[in-house]
């Protein structure tokens, strides 16, 4: 067990100290290349599951340090982007920098090989760009100079429509009414759902926001997020110590295994289209599990990443 997380948990009980603690950084969210890769990765797997239409309305849960994935969706043909977070992380300067970088990547048809997930090379050309998805005809329209300028103005004026383009940053989002019912075509998250405690409410809310037949795509990371020395070491922590670690922070990790996510997704009315998993067997042994997790399945114990796509 690392000492730092315990200290941060204890500090969170001190009034005012919680505001001094570092906020979660969302991986590569402030990198144009990272956002480009995350978007094309989800898009490619959507296409491999028969979802072949670029969404008009795209919503992202927990965008973090920039709104770059949403900008990538807009540059691919979406017109409306809702970004939802519990803290206001992003700022205009970072957003514009990431957006300009994304424009250059799309214009260059930059290669993005699919790493760590099933082979979908059929969508890639010789330059490893998914030209069968993002065709020249499509990108000629989506990357037109006047459209790029409208997106840029929408970034500078969040919440104000610029022609057909609208970007809304909803912070905090924890209310189902922040987005109109049945208004979203595609809902996206990347390494976010492992942080949310109210999973049942969240999946129910996502169902409310999506249009009939709407799609959601989630990458869920079951790693320890630097809390423990072993990647799944949080499962040997007893409940008293875990409460200290969590403290009064708004999020840490919820520790819920992949089976809980799958059960809640189906319980809330979704049809699972895709359930891709990556495993690690170098974590803690079953004999080391805390009493709360003694009966966990081997699949849940060793699943380190799940890529889940589902349809309303």
C-alpha positions in Angstrom: 0.0 0.0 0.0 1.4 3.4 -1.0 1.5 6.1 1.7 0.6 9.0 -0.6 -3.0 8.0 -1.2 -3.6 7.5 2.6 -2.2 11.0 3.4 -4.4 12.6 0.7 -7.4 10.7 2.0 -6.7 12.1 5.5 -6.2 15.6 4.3 -9.6 15.5 2.6 -11.2 15.5 6.0 -9.7 18.9 6.8 -12.0 21.8 5.8 -10.5 23.6 2.8 -7.6 21.1 2.3 -9.6 19.2 -0.3 -9.4 22.3 -2.6 -5.6 22.2 -2.4 -5.4 18.6 -3.5 -4.6 17.9 -7.2 -7.5 17.3 -9.4 -7.6 14.1 -11.6 -5.9 14.5 -14.9 -7.6 12.7 -17.7 -4.7 10.9 -19.3 -4.0 12.3 -22.8 -7.0 14.6 -22.8 -4.8 17.7 -23.3 -2.9 16.2 -26.2 -4.1 16.5 -29.8 -2.6 13.2 -30.6 -4.1 11.4 -27.6 -7.6 12.8 -28.4 -7.2 11.9 -32.1 -6.3 8.3 -31.2 -9.0 7.9 -28.6 -11.7 9.1 -31.0 -10.5 7.0 -33.9 -10.2 4.0 -31.7 -13.8 4.2 -30.5 -15.0 5.1 -34.0 -13.2 2.1 -35.6 -14.7 -0.4 -33.1 -18.1 1.2 -33.6 -17.8 0.6 -37.3 -16.7 -3.0 -36.7 -20.0 -3.5 -34.8 -22.1 -2.1 -37.6 -22.5 1.5 -36.3 -21.5 3.2 -39.6 -23.0 6.7 -39.2 -21.2 9.7 -37.8 -23.4 11.1 -35.0 -25.0 14.5 -35.3 -25.1 14.9 -31.5 -22.2 13.7 -29.5 -21.9 13.7 -25.7 -18.9 12.9 -23.6 -18.8 12.0 -20.0 -15.7 13.3 -18.1 -13.6 14.9 -20.8 -11.0 16.1 -18.3 -8.3 18.6 -19.3 -9.6 19.5 -22.7 -12.6 18.9 -24.9 -10.4 17.4 -27.7 -12.3 14.1 -28.3 -15.4 16.1 -28.9 -13.6 18.4 -31.3 -12.4 15.3 -33.1 -16.0 14.1 -33.4 -17.0 17.6 -34.8 -14.2 17.4 -37.3 -15.5 14.0 -38.4 -19.0 15.3 -39.0 -20.9 15.8 -35.7 -22.5 19.2 -35.3 -23.5 19.3 -31.6 -21.1 18.4 -28.7 -22.1 18.2 -25.0 -19.1 17.9 -22.6 -20.0 16.9 -19.0 -17.8 16.9 -16.0 -17.9 17.4 -12.2 -15.1 19.9 -12.1 -14.3 22.6 -14.6 -10.9 21.4 -15.9 -10.7 22.7 -19.5 -9.9 26.3 -20.5 -10.2 28.1 -23.8 -6.4 28.4 -24.4 -5.8 24.7 -24.0 -8.9 23.9 -26.1 -7.9 26.0 -29.0 -4.3 24.6 -29.0 -5.7 21.0 -29.0 -8.3 21.9 -31.7 -5.6 23.4 -34.0 -3.5 20.3 -33.5 -6.5 18.1 -34.4 -7.2 20.1 -37.5 -3.6 19.4 -38.7 -3.9 15.7 -37.9 -7.1 15.3 -39.8 -5.8 17.3 -42.8 -2.7 15.1 -42.9 -4.8 12.0 -42.6 -2.4 11.0 -39.8 -1.9 7.3 -39.2 -3.4 5.8 -36.0 -2.8 2.0 -35.7 -5.2 0.1 -33.5 -3.2 -1.1 -30.6 -4.4 -3.6 -28.0 -7.8 -4.4 -29.4 -9.1 -6.8 -32.1 -7.7 -6.2 -35.6 -9.9 -3.9 -37.7 -7.3 -3.3 -40.5 -10.1 -3.5 -43.1 -10.8 0.2 -42.3 -7.2 1.3 -42.7 -5.4 2.3 -45.9 -1.7 1.9 -46.6 -1.0 4.9 -44.4 -2.9 3.4 -41.5 -5.6 6.0 -41.7 -9.3 4.9 -41.6 -10.1 6.2 -45.0 -13.0 3.7 -45.4 -14.7 5.4 -42.5 -13.6 9.0 -42.9 -13.8 9.2 -46.7 -12.3 12.0 -48.8 -15.9 13.2 -49.6 -16.8 13.4 -46.0 -13.6 15.1 -44.9 -13.8 17.7 -47.7 -17.0 18.8 -46.2 -16.2 18.5 -42.5 -12.8 20.2 -42.9 -13.9 23.1 -45.0 -12.4 26.4 -43.9 -15.6 28.1 -43.0 -16.8 25.1 -40.9 -13.4 25.0 -39.1 -13.9 28.6 -38.3 -17.4 28.0 -37.0 -16.1 25.3 -34.7 -13.3 27.6 -33.5 -15.8 30.3 -32.6 -18.0 27.8 -30.8 -14.9 26.9 -28.7 -14.4 30.5 -27.9 -18.1 31.0 -27.1 -19.3 27.9 -25.4 -23.0 27.5 -25.4 -23.6 29.9 -28.3 -24.5 28.3 -31.6 -22.3 29.1 -34.6 -24.6 28.1 -37.5 -25.1 24.3 -37.1 -22.3 24.0 -34.6 -22.9 24.0 -30.9 -20.6 23.1 -28.0 -21.9 23.1 -24.4 -19.7 22.5 -21.4 -21.9 21.3 -18.5 -20.2 21.4 -15.1 -21.3 19.9 -12.8 -23.5 17.6 -14.9 -25.0 15.4 -12.1 -28.6 15.9 -13.0 -30.4 14.1 -15.8 -32.1 17.4 -16.9 -28.8 19.0 -18.1 -29.4 17.4 -21.5 -32.7 17.2 -23.2 -34.3 13.7 -23.1 -33.6 11.5 -26.1 -31.4 14.1 -27.9 -28.0 12.3 -28.1 -26.9 10.0 -30.9 -23.6 8.8 -29.4 -22.4 8.9 -25.8 -18.7 8.4 -25.1 -16.4 7.9 -22.1 -12.8 6.9 -21.9 -11.4 5.8 -18.5 -14.2 7.6 -16.6 -16.8 5.1 -15.4 -14.4 3.4 -12.9 -14.5 6.7 -11.0 -18.3 7.1 -10.7 -19.9 5.8 -7.5 -23.6 6.1 -8.6 -23.3 3.7 -11.5 -26.9 2.6 -11.6 -28.1 6.2 -11.7 -25.5 7.0 -14.3 -26.5 4.3 -16.7 -30.1 5.1 -16.2 -29.3 8.8 -17.0 -27.3 7.8 -20.1 -30.4 5.8 -21.3 -32.5 8.9 -20.8 -30.3 11.1 -22.8 -29.8 8.8 -25.8 -32.2 8.8 -28.7 -34.1 5.5 -29.5 -31.4 3.2 -31.0 -28.7 5.6 -29.7 -25.3 4.2 -28.9 -22.9 4.5 -26.0 -19.2 3.5 -26.1 -17.0 3.2 -23.0 -13.5 2.2 -22.2 -13.3 1.3 -18.5 -9.9 1.0 -16.8 -9.8 -1.4 -13.8 -6.2 -0.5 -12.9 -5.3 0.8 -9.4 -4.7 4.3 -10.8 -1.5 4.5 -8.8 -3.1 3.7 -5.5 -1.3 0.4 -4.9 1.9 -1.3 -6.0 0.0 -4.1 -7.8 -2.4 -3.2 -10.5 -5.4 -4.7 -8.7 -4.0 -4.3 -5.2 -7.0 -2.2 -4.1 -8.9 -5.5 -3.7 -6.9 -6.5 -0.7 -7.6 -3.3 1.2 -10.1 -3.7 4.0 -13.1 -1.4 4.2 -11.9 0.8 7.1 -8.7 1.6 5.3 -10.6 2.2 2.0 -12.8 4.7 3.7 -9.7 6.6 4.8 -8.3 6.5 1.3 -11.5 7.8 -0.2 -12.0 10.5 2.5 -14.3 13.2 1.4 -13.0 13.4 -2.2 -15.7 13.5 -4.9 -14.1 10.6 -6.7 -11.4 8.0 -6.5 -12.2 4.7 -8.0 -15.4 2.7 -7.3 -13.7 -0.7 -7.5 -16.7 -2.2 -9.2 -15.7 -5.1 -11.5 -16.6 -5.5 -15.2 -19.5 -7.8 -14.4 -21.3 -5.1 -12.4 -21.1 -2.7 -15.3 -22.4 -5.3 -17.7 -25.3 -6.2 -15.4 -26.3 -2.5 -14.9 -26.1 -1.8 -18.6 -28.5 -4.6 -19.4 -30.7 -3.8 -16.4 -31.2 -0.2 -17.7 -32.4 -1.3 -21.1 -29.3 -1.5 -23.3 -28.4 -4.2 -25.7 -24.6 -4.9 -25.5 -23.0 -4.8 -29.0 -19.4 -5.1 -27.9 -17.6 -6.5 -24.8 -13.9 -6.6 -25.4 -11.6 -7.3 -22.5 -7.9 -7.2 -21.7 -6.5 -9.3 -18.9 -3.5 -9.3 -16.5 -2.5 -12.3 -14.3 0.3 -10.6 -12.5 -1.8 -8.9 -9.8 -2.7 -10.1 -6.3 -3.5 -13.7 -5.6 -7.0 -14.9 -4.7 -5.7 -15.7 -1.2 -4.9 -12.0 -0.7 -8.4 -10.7 -1.4 -10.2 -8.7 1.3 -13.4 -10.2 2.6 -15.5 -7.9 0.3 -14.0 -9.5 -2.8 -13.5 -13.1 -1.7 -16.2 -14.4 -4.1 -15.2 -12.4 -7.1 -14.9 -14.3 -10.3 -11.6 -15.0 -12.0 -12.8 -12.9 -15.0 -13.5 -9.9 -12.7 -10.2 -10.4 -10.8 -8.0 -10.4 -13.9 -9.9 -8.0 -16.2 -7.8 -4.8 -16.5 -9.6 -3.0 -19.3 -13.1 -3.4 -20.8 -14.3 -1.8 -24.0 -18.1 -1.9 -24.0 -20.5 -0.6 -26.6 -24.2 -0.8 -26.2 -27.4 0.4 -27.9 -30.6 1.8 -26.4 
